Amino acid sequence: MWTGWPACIRRVFPFLIWWPDVTKASLRSDFLAGLTGAVVVLPQAVAFATIAGMPPEYGLYAGMVPAVVAALFGSSRHLVSGPTTAASVVLFSSLSVYALPGSPDYVILALTLTLMVGVIELVLGLARMGALVNFISHSVIVGFTAGAAILIATKQLKNFFGVEVLRGEHVHDVLIHFAGELANINPYVTGVAVMTLLSGIAVRRWVPRLPYMIVAMVAGSLAALLLKTEFGEATTHISTVGALPNTLPPLSMPDLSLTTIKNLAPAALAVTLFALTEAVSIGRSLA
C-alpha cells in the first residue's frame, strides 16, 4: 500500500500513518471489537446521558459521532472517544445550577460547554501543548475519579431508591435531605436497582466473558417488567425510558454570551484536563 503521503496531509489525517498496518486478520478483529463496543455503548450511552441530565437520545448521538471523528482525526487506532462517567457528572453538576436538567435551556448550555471544551482541546492540540497532562500526578487523577464516583452515587440516590432529592446542591446537603426521605423509599424501584447492580457484579465476578453491563440491564429490565405486570405501574411507580425519537434533534445554537462563557469556563477547563488525562492514561495502558 502506498504510504508516501505528504507530512501536512498525515498531520491532518493521522489515520494515514497506521492505515498501512491494517490487514485482513486485524480488520476482522476490529470488526468484532466494533460490534461488541456498539452493543455495549447503547445502554451505556443512555446511562451517561441520564447522569448528565440530558435527554436519553443525546447519549446515542454522543456515542456515535465522536467515534467517527476520532477514527479519522485521532492519533490512536485503539482509543475510542465518546462520553464518560466523569465528564457526564461534571456537566450535570455544572449546569444543573443554571437550568433544569433535560430542558431546552439545559441542552443549549450543554452544547455551549461541549463547544468550549472542543475549542480548548483544539487550541492545545495545534499548540502542541498536550504534554501538559504529563505534569498531572496519578494521585490527582485517582482523587478526581473517586470524587466523581461519590458525586455520581449521591446524584443517583433518587433513581436508586425512588425518592426526591435536592437538585444542584452540595453532597452533604443532598445526603442530609435523603436521610429525611428514608421513610418514603420505594421498595419496587429499589428492588429493580439492587437486582441490576447485583447481577452485573455477579457476571463480572464469575462469568467475565459475558458483557456484564448488558446482562445487568437485561436482568433489571426483566425484574421491572415482572413487578409492573404483577402489581401494576400505579403501585410500583417504575418508570421507563420509553421509545427514543427516531429523528435527529433540531439544530441549536450555543449560547455564546459573555455571562454564559464566564459561568461555564471553570467546568470547561476541568472537563478538558480530565479528558486529556484520561485519554493519555488509557493510551499508555494499551501501549
C-alpha positions in Angstrom: 0.0 0.0 0.0 1.3 3.5 -0.9 2.5 5.4 2.2 4.1 8.4 0.6 1.5 10.9 1.9 2.9 14.4 2.5 3.6 15.3 6.1 0.9 18.0 6.1 -1.7 15.5 4.9 -0.7 13.0 7.5 -0.8 15.6 10.2 -4.4 16.4 9.4 -5.4 12.8 8.9 -3.4 10.7 11.4 -5.1 7.5 10.4 -3.0 7.5 7.2 0.0 6.7 9.4 -1.3 3.4 10.8 -3.6 2.5 7.9 -0.9 0.5 6.0 -0.7 -1.8 9.1 -4.3 -2.9 8.7 -4.6 -6.5 7.4 -7.4 -8.9 6.8 -6.8 -10.5 10.2 -6.7 -7.2 12.1 -9.7 -5.9 10.2 -11.7 -8.9 11.3 -10.7 -8.4 14.9 -11.5 -4.7 14.6 -15.0 -5.5 13.3 -15.7 -7.8 16.2 -14.4 -5.2 18.6 -16.5 -2.5 17.0 -19.6 -4.8 17.1 -19.0 -5.5 20.8 -18.5 -1.8 21.5 -21.7 -0.9 19.7 -23.7 -3.4 21.7 -22.2 -2.1 25.0 -22.5 1.6 24.1 -26.2 1.5 23.5 -27.3 1.2 27.2 -24.1 2.8 28.4 -24.7 6.0 26.3 -28.3 6.3 27.5 -27.0 6.0 31.1 -24.4 8.6 30.5 -27.0 11.0 29.1 -29.2 10.4 32.2 -26.3 11.1 34.5 -25.5 14.3 32.6 -29.1 15.4 32.8 -29.6 15.3 29.0 -32.4 13.6 27.1 -31.5 9.9 26.5 -31.2 10.2 22.7 -28.3 12.6 23.1 -26.3 9.8 24.7 -26.6 7.8 21.5 -25.5 10.7 19.3 -22.6 11.4 21.6 -21.6 7.7 21.4 -21.7 7.6 17.6 -20.4 10.9 16.2 -17.2 11.3 18.3 -16.2 7.7 17.4 -16.3 8.5 13.7 -14.4 11.8 14.2 -11.8 10.2 16.3 -11.3 7.4 13.8 -10.4 10.0 11.1 -8.6 12.6 13.1 -7.4 10.8 16.2 -3.8 9.7 16.6 -4.6 6.3 18.1 -6.5 3.4 16.4 -7.0 1.7 19.8 -8.5 4.6 21.8 -12.3 5.1 21.5 -13.6 8.6 22.0 -17.0 9.3 23.5 -18.9 10.3 26.7 -17.5 9.2 30.0 -19.0 9.0 33.5 -16.7 11.7 34.9 -17.5 14.1 32.1 -21.2 13.4 32.5 -21.3 14.1 36.2 -19.1 17.3 35.8 -21.6 18.5 33.2 -24.6 17.8 35.4 -23.0 19.4 38.4 -22.0 22.5 36.5 -25.2 23.1 34.5 -28.0 22.0 36.9 -27.4 25.2 38.9 -28.3 27.3 35.8 -31.1 25.3 34.2 -33.5 22.4 34.8 -31.9 19.2 33.6 -33.5 17.9 30.3 -35.0 21.3 29.5 -34.2 23.2 26.2 -32.2 25.8 28.1 -30.1 23.0 29.7 -29.4 21.4 26.3 -28.2 24.8 25.0 -25.9 25.2 27.9 -24.6 21.6 27.4 -23.9 22.4 23.7 -22.1 25.6 24.8 -20.0 23.7 27.3 -19.0 20.9 24.9 -18.2 23.5 22.2 -15.9 25.3 24.7 -14.2 22.1 25.6 -13.7 21.3 21.9 -12.2 24.7 21.2 -9.8 24.4 24.2 -8.7 20.9 23.1 -8.2 22.1 19.5 -6.1 25.0 20.6 -4.0 22.8 22.9 -3.5 20.3 20.0 -2.5 23.0 17.5 -0.1 24.5 20.0 1.4 21.0 20.8 0.6 21.5 24.5 -0.9 18.1 25.1 2.3 17.2 27.0 0.9 19.3 29.9 -1.1 16.4 31.1 2.2 14.6 31.9 2.6 17.1 34.9 -0.7 15.9 36.4 0.1 13.3 39.1 -1.5 9.9 39.3 -2.8 10.8 42.8 -4.7 13.7 41.4 -6.4 11.5 38.8 -7.3 8.9 41.5 -8.7 11.6 43.7 -10.7 13.2 40.9 -12.1 9.8 39.9 -13.0 8.8 43.4 -14.7 12.2 44.0 -16.6 11.8 40.7 -17.8 8.3 41.8 -19.1 9.7 45.1 -20.8 12.6 43.4 -22.4 10.2 40.9 -23.6 7.9 43.6 -25.1 10.8 45.5 -26.9 12.2 42.5 -28.4 8.8 41.7 -29.9 8.2 45.1 -33.3 9.5 43.8 -33.3 6.9 41.0 -32.0 4.1 43.1 -34.5 4.5 45.9 -37.3 6.3 44.2 -37.3 9.4 46.4 -36.9 13.1 45.7 -33.5 14.7 46.5 -32.2 18.2 46.2 -31.0 19.4 42.8 -27.8 21.4 42.3 -26.8 21.2 46.0 -23.6 20.0 47.7 -23.1 16.4 48.5 -23.6 16.8 52.3 -26.9 18.8 51.7 -28.2 16.0 49.4 -27.3 13.3 52.0 -29.0 15.2 54.8 -32.1 15.7 52.7 -32.0 12.0 51.7 -31.9 10.9 55.3 -35.2 12.7 55.9 -36.7 10.7 52.9 -35.8 7.2 54.2 -39.5 6.6 55.1 -40.5 7.3 51.5 -38.2 4.7 49.8 -40.0 2.9 47.0 -39.3 -0.9 47.6 -40.1 -1.8 44.0 -37.7 0.7 42.4 -35.0 -0.2 44.9 -35.5 -3.9 44.2 -35.0 -3.3 40.5 -31.9 -1.2 41.2 -30.5 -3.9 43.5 -31.2 -6.6 41.0 -29.4 -4.7 38.3 -26.4 -4.0 40.4 -26.0 -7.5 41.9 -26.4 -9.2 38.5 -23.8 -7.0 37.0 -21.4 -7.7 39.8 -22.0 -11.4 39.7 -21.5 -11.7 36.0 -18.3 -9.7 36.1 -17.0 -11.8 39.0 -17.9 -15.3 37.9 -18.6 -15.1 34.1 -16.2 -12.4 32.9 -16.6 -13.4 29.3 -20.1 -12.1 29.2 -20.7 -8.3 28.9 -21.8 -7.7 32.4 -23.4 -4.3 31.7 -25.7 -5.8 29.1 -26.6 -8.7 31.4 -27.3 -6.3 34.2 -29.5 -4.2 32.0 -31.5 -7.2 30.8 -31.9 -8.6 34.4 -33.0 -5.2 35.7 -35.4 -4.7 32.8 -37.0 -8.2 33.3 -37.3 -7.5 37.1 -39.1 -4.2 36.4 -41.4 -5.9 33.8 -42.4 -8.6 36.2 -43.1 -6.2 39.0 -45.2 -3.9 36.8 -47.1 -6.9 35.5 -47.7 -8.3 38.9 -48.6 -5.1 40.9 -49.3 -2.5 38.2 -47.4 0.7 37.4 -49.7 2.7 39.7 -48.4 0.7 42.7 -44.7 0.3 41.7 -44.2 3.7 40.1 -41.5 2.2 38.0 -40.9 4.5 35.0 -39.2 3.5 31.8 -37.1 5.5 29.3 -39.7 4.8 26.6 -39.3 5.0 22.9 -36.5 7.3 21.7 -37.2 9.8 19.0 -36.4 8.4 15.5 -35.4 11.7 14.1 -32.4 13.9 14.8 -32.8 16.8 17.2 -33.3 20.3 15.7 -30.2 22.3 15.1 -29.5 24.6 18.1 -27.0 27.4 18.5 -24.9 27.5 21.7 -25.2 30.5 24.0 -22.0 32.5 23.4 -22.9 35.4 25.7 -20.1 36.6 28.0 -22.1 35.7 31.1 -22.6 32.1 30.0 -19.0 31.7 28.9 -17.8 33.1 32.2 -20.0 30.7 34.2 -19.0 27.7 32.2 -15.3 28.4 31.9 -14.2 26.5 35.1 -16.2 23.4 34.1 -14.9 23.6 30.5 -11.3 23.7 31.8 -11.9 20.8 34.2 -13.5 18.6 31.5 -10.7 19.4 29.1 -7.9 18.5 31.5 -9.6 15.3 32.7 -10.5 14.2 29.2 -6.9 14.6 28.0 -5.5 12.9 31.1 -8.0 10.0 30.8 -7.1 9.6 27.1 -3.4 9.6 27.8 -3.8 7.1 30.7 -5.8 4.7 28.5 -3.3 5.0 25.7 -0.4 4.3 27.9 -2.0 1.3 29.4 -2.7 -0.1 26.0 0.8 0.6 24.9 
